[in-house]
Amino acid sequence: MAKKLICCLLSLLCILGLCPVISSAEGYSLGDVNSDGQVSAIDASDVLACYSAVSAGGKSAFTASQQTAADVNNDGIIDASDASTILAYYSFISTNPFKLFANYIIDGCNSSTTYNTYYRNNTYLLYDLDEEKLINYHDIHKRISPASFTKLLTAAVVLKSMNTDTVVTVGSELSLVQPYSSLAHLVQGNKLTVMDLLTGMLLNSGNDAAYTVAVVTARSVSGHSMSDSAAVSYFCGLMNDFAAELDMNESNFNNPDGYDQSGLYTTAADMLKLTRYCLTVPTIREITSTAQKRVTIASGQTFNWKSTNYLLDTSSKYYRADATGVKTGTTADAGTCLIAAFKKNSKTYITLVSGCSSDTTRYDLTLSIINKYT
């Protein structure tokens, strides 16, 4: 069967005029075996040539980095299955040109890897950011509430359009904040920078800061003076547009803070795509890796904002020196949840857990996953 698949794939590549050529590569990106900056049928042909040589008793001509790039399904073997996936992607992007190969792989992970009964009822994942590979996961395409993970997208949208030094005034949009929300404790009339608002939103998980920064951004981008509700609706349009740019096709956002609401949903797979992006944005990376910050705003008030992420708190039993972010969340629909980033063994890992039953369970589960599989 494997030989037939090799022959079929090689025949197709020959028809395309793409003969197998093993290329050298110093670094790597998943699927880009020859490091030419794109994942294409040429990479599939390289994989097939290598697999054919090894199957015949020869040695792999791949460097270590090429081996990593070629093993797209993360099973530790370079074979026709990897070539088939690369070739399928090459065909797919002929009609979907903006989809990243790493996202294509994430979207194709529809079943669980091995897990034990401790994890069974939770949506979770462990992702190697450097190798762009899911290591362990469960139900990552199941629809979930994004809770305060939403604020990562809010921050990303704001930073596309607003100068962080811009001073704004907190207004009547605070009336839109739902009861029992987590707050940055802003009051109407406070004057503060966009950077301060993002800090209060991401550190203290302030829903009040989320509404203010959303309304301010919407009015700035649109160039119109809109009501608070209209501005929030406009901003949510910006959120969904940007989510689509990130291939977050399993999500919909209708508020800027993640408070449970009909029509608000996401998946762990989409949140992984968002987190990967956010870790490339210096402002978001800086704020979400900070444990605590004392901020004096333009109107003179001082706030002590503290991260809701216990992994960053040196006084917590969950403190991890290798933790570098990123965001907690808690709502009735989402349960307790956590996206975390770790710098371990010179590599960056992302974990996500959702649907946990208590504040401590999300940390126990996160640490269990990162300790067991890395």
Secondary structure, 3 states (H helix, E strand, C coil): CHHHHHHHHHHHHHHCCCCCCCCCCCCCECCECCCCCCCCHHHHHHHHHHHHHHHCCCCCCCCHHHHHHHCCCCCCCCCHHHHHHHHHHHHHCCCCCCCCHHHHHHHCCCCCCCCCCCCCCCEEEEEECCCCEEEEEECCCCCECCHHHHHHHHHHHHHHHCCCCCEEECCHHHHHCCCCCCCCCCCCCCEEEHHHHHHHHHCCCCHHHHHHHHHHHHHHHHCCCCCHHHHHHHHHHHHHHHHHHCCCCCCECCCCCCCCCCCCEECHHHHHHHHHHHCCCHHHHHHHCCCEEEEECCCCCEEEEECCCHHHCCCCCCCCCCEEEEEEEEECCCEEEEEEEEEECCEEEEEEEEEECCHHHHHHHHHHHHHHHC
